[in-house]
Amino acid sequence: DSTTLLAQGFCPLDTAAAFSYMGTFSGNDYYVSNGTYTWSQSNALAAQYDADILTITSAAENTFVYDSIQSFPGTNLWLGLYGPDNSSFGWINGEPLVYTNWASGEPSSNGEDFVEYFDDLNGTWNDVDTLIGSNPRLMRLVLEVAADCGNTYLWSTSETTSQISIDQTGEYSVIITDQYGC
């Protein structure tokens, strides 16, 4: 008989009351906010949790997000996509912009420098301003972090995954190192 041992590092988003875990895609964990925020507040939350505001780099990732947020109907999300003066959009974390999913007629080039993700229009994107009239625009956000918050593992068996299978009784240990080397 074999037994699986599981080591869990600490990820602050796992215990953050303001966010709900959405799932994992391509080595990243995704957390959707339980409330709505301005763009500035969203940026501050991303910095607080050492995460990125949602960046989408493929049709498969866009579909993953769309499917994952269906339990939050009518949820438009801030994307981490920014285009100063609507001239050229880019991800705020510096990732290359290799995929887009603009809604018909978008970007509209009306001085709208930020981007929202429409969950009610099959995950298409729309450029927006941070204000609606004179009121701040509020939307949910998705934070994206390296799976398990970038923790690394080193077991006494020399394995480097978060879980190992063992078939012998004995003492086993694991060293978990977070993204800061602690």
KOLVO-457104 format. One record per residue (C-alpha): z, x, y. Coordinates in nm, 2 decimals, padded with zeros to 4 digits. Example, Ala and Ser with C-alpha at 12.3 -4.5 7.8 and 13.67 -1.06 7.14 Angstrom:
! residues 2
@zz 00.78	xx 01.23	yy -00.45
@zz 00.71	xx 01.37	yy -00.11
This chain:
! residues 182
@zz 00.00	xx 00.00	yy 00.00
@zz -00.07	xx 00.12	yy 00.35
@zz 00.11	xx 00.03	yy 00.67
@zz -00.02	xx 00.04	yy 01.02
@zz 00.19	xx 00.20	yy 01.29
@zz 00.12	xx 00.09	yy 01.65
@zz 00.22	xx 00.28	yy 01.96
@zz 00.21	xx 00.10	yy 02.29
@zz 00.20	xx 00.28	yy 02.62
@zz 00.31	xx 00.11	yy 02.93
@zz 00.05	xx -00.07	yy 03.15
@zz 00.20	xx -00.22	yy 03.47
@zz -00.06	xx -00.50	yy 03.46
@zz 00.07	xx -00.62	yy 03.13
@zz 00.39	xx -00.73	yy 03.29
@zz 00.25	xx -00.83	yy 03.63
@zz 00.32	xx -01.20	yy 03.69
@zz 00.03	xx -01.21	yy 03.94
@zz -00.23	xx -01.14	yy 03.66
@zz -00.34	xx -01.27	yy 03.32
@zz -00.50	xx -01.05	yy 03.06
@zz -00.87	xx -01.15	yy 03.01
@zz -00.98	xx -00.91	yy 02.74
@zz -01.13	xx -00.57	yy 02.67
@zz -01.50	xx -00.48	yy 02.71
@zz -01.66	xx -00.14	yy 02.67
@zz -01.33	xx 00.06	yy 02.69
@zz -01.19	xx -00.13	yy 02.99
@zz -00.92	xx -00.40	yy 03.01
@zz -00.97	xx -00.69	yy 03.25
@zz -00.70	xx -00.89	yy 03.43
@zz -00.77	xx -01.20	yy 03.64
@zz -00.53	xx -01.29	yy 03.93
@zz -00.33	xx -01.61	yy 03.90
@zz -00.36	xx -01.67	yy 04.27
@zz -00.62	xx -01.62	yy 04.54
@zz -00.63	xx -01.33	yy 04.79
@zz -00.83	xx -01.21	yy 05.09
@zz -01.06	xx -00.91	yy 05.04
@zz -00.80	xx -00.68	yy 05.21
@zz -00.52	xx -00.81	yy 04.98
@zz -00.74	xx -00.77	yy 04.68
@zz -00.81	xx -00.41	yy 04.77
@zz -00.44	xx -00.34	yy 04.82
@zz -00.36	xx -00.49	yy 04.48
@zz -00.63	xx -00.28	yy 04.31
@zz -00.47	xx 00.03	yy 04.47
@zz -00.12	xx -00.08	yy 04.37
@zz -00.22	xx -00.10	yy 04.01
@zz -00.45	xx 00.20	yy 04.02
@zz -00.74	xx -00.03	yy 03.91
@zz -01.08	xx -00.13	yy 04.03
@zz -01.19	xx -00.46	yy 04.17
@zz -01.44	xx -00.59	yy 03.92
@zz -01.76	xx -00.38	yy 03.89
@zz -02.03	xx -00.51	yy 03.67
@zz -02.28	xx -00.26	yy 03.53
@zz -02.47	xx -00.47	yy 03.27
@zz -02.58	xx -00.81	yy 03.17
@zz -02.35	xx -00.79	yy 02.87
@zz -02.05	xx -00.72	yy 03.10
@zz -02.15	xx -01.00	yy 03.33
@zz -02.16	xx -01.24	yy 03.03
@zz -01.82	xx -01.11	yy 02.91
@zz -01.67	xx -01.19	yy 03.25
@zz -01.84	xx -01.53	yy 03.26
@zz -01.72	xx -01.62	yy 02.91
@zz -01.37	xx -01.49	yy 02.98
@zz -01.30	xx -01.69	yy 03.30
@zz -01.40	xx -02.02	yy 03.17
@zz -01.04	xx -02.11	yy 03.12
@zz -01.01	xx -02.09	yy 03.50
@zz -01.27	xx -02.35	yy 03.60
@zz -01.42	xx -02.33	yy 03.95
@zz -01.31	xx -01.97	yy 03.98
@zz -01.52	xx -01.76	yy 04.22
@zz -01.41	xx -01.39	yy 04.22
@zz -01.43	xx -01.10	yy 04.45
@zz -01.66	xx -00.83	yy 04.32
@zz -01.60	xx -00.47	yy 04.41
@zz -01.95	xx -00.47	yy 04.57
@zz -01.98	xx -00.39	yy 04.94
@zz -02.28	xx -00.36	yy 05.17
@zz -02.20	xx -00.25	yy 05.53
@zz -02.43	xx -00.44	yy 05.76
@zz -02.59	xx -00.58	yy 05.45
@zz -02.81	xx -00.27	yy 05.44
@zz -02.74	xx -00.14	yy 05.09
@zz -02.48	xx -00.26	yy 04.85
@zz -02.27	xx -00.03	yy 04.64
@zz -01.96	xx -00.04	yy 04.42
@zz -01.65	xx 00.05	yy 04.62
@zz -01.53	xx 00.28	yy 04.34
@zz -01.85	xx 00.49	yy 04.36
@zz -02.01	xx 00.38	yy 04.04
@zz -02.39	xx 00.36	yy 04.06
@zz -02.54	xx 00.02	yy 04.12
@zz -02.76	xx -00.01	yy 03.81
@zz -02.73	xx -00.39	yy 03.75
@zz -02.73	xx -00.70	yy 03.98
@zz -02.73	xx -01.07	yy 03.92
@zz -02.79	xx -01.22	yy 04.26
@zz -02.82	xx -01.60	yy 04.29
@zz -03.15	xx -01.73	yy 04.41
@zz -03.21	xx -01.63	yy 04.78
@zz -02.93	xx -01.37	yy 04.77
@zz -02.84	xx -01.14	yy 04.93
@zz -02.91	xx -01.34	yy 05.23
@zz -02.87	xx -01.07	yy 05.49
@zz -02.66	xx -01.29	yy 05.73
@zz -02.40	xx -01.02	yy 05.81
@zz -02.23	xx -01.09	yy 05.48
@zz -02.10	xx -00.76	yy 05.36
@zz -01.89	xx -00.86	yy 05.06
@zz -01.99	xx -01.02	yy 04.73
@zz -01.85	xx -01.31	yy 04.52
@zz -01.91	xx -01.39	yy 04.16
@zz -01.99	xx -01.76	yy 04.10
@zz -01.84	xx -01.89	yy 03.77
@zz -02.00	xx -02.23	yy 03.83
@zz -02.35	xx -02.08	yy 03.86
@zz -02.36	xx -01.88	yy 03.54
@zz -02.21	xx -01.57	yy 03.68
@zz -02.46	xx -01.51	yy 03.96
@zz -02.36	xx -01.33	yy 04.28
@zz -02.36	xx -01.42	yy 04.65
@zz -02.30	xx -01.21	yy 04.95
@zz -02.02	xx -01.35	yy 05.18
@zz -01.82	xx -01.28	yy 05.48
@zz -01.44	xx -01.23	yy 05.46
@zz -01.40	xx -01.53	yy 05.68
@zz -01.49	xx -01.90	yy 05.65
@zz -01.52	xx -01.99	yy 06.01
@zz -01.20	xx -01.84	yy 06.16
@zz -01.00	xx -01.87	yy 05.83
@zz -00.97	xx -01.59	yy 05.58
@zz -01.18	xx -01.64	yy 05.26
@zz -00.95	xx -01.65	yy 04.96
@zz -01.07	xx -01.59	yy 04.60
@zz -00.93	xx -01.47	yy 04.27
@zz -01.00	xx -01.12	yy 04.17
@zz -01.04	xx -00.94	yy 03.84
@zz -00.89	xx -00.59	yy 03.81
@zz -01.05	xx -00.35	yy 03.57
@zz -00.86	xx -00.05	yy 03.42
@zz -00.93	xx 00.19	yy 03.14
@zz -00.82	xx 00.03	yy 02.81
@zz -00.45	xx 00.08	yy 02.76
@zz -00.44	xx 00.20	yy 03.13
@zz -00.58	xx 00.54	yy 03.03
@zz -00.29	xx 00.63	yy 02.80
@zz -00.36	xx 00.90	yy 02.53
@zz -00.18	xx 00.94	yy 02.20
@zz -00.10	xx 01.23	yy 01.97
@zz 00.07	xx 01.15	yy 01.64
@zz 00.26	xx 01.39	yy 01.42
@zz -00.04	xx 01.34	yy 01.18
@zz -00.27	xx 01.48	yy 01.46
@zz -00.44	xx 01.15	yy 01.50
@zz -00.52	xx 01.05	yy 01.86
@zz -00.55	xx 00.67	yy 01.85
@zz -00.30	xx 00.40	yy 01.95
@zz -00.25	xx 00.30	yy 01.58
@zz -00.26	xx 00.48	yy 01.25
@zz -00.25	xx 00.38	yy 00.89
@zz -00.01	xx 00.55	yy 00.66
@zz 00.04	xx 00.53	yy 00.29
@zz 00.34	xx 00.75	yy 00.25
@zz 00.70	xx 00.69	yy 00.36
@zz 00.84	xx 00.94	yy 00.60
@zz 00.91	xx 01.02	yy 00.96
@zz 00.62	xx 00.98	yy 01.21
@zz 00.62	xx 01.04	yy 01.58
@zz 00.38	xx 00.99	yy 01.86
@zz 00.36	xx 01.13	yy 02.21
@zz 00.21	xx 00.89	yy 02.46
@zz 00.08	xx 01.04	yy 02.78
@zz -00.02	xx 00.82	yy 03.08
@zz -00.31	xx 00.88	yy 03.31
@zz -00.09	xx 01.10	yy 03.53
@zz 00.01	xx 01.33	yy 03.25
@zz 00.36	xx 01.19	yy 03.21
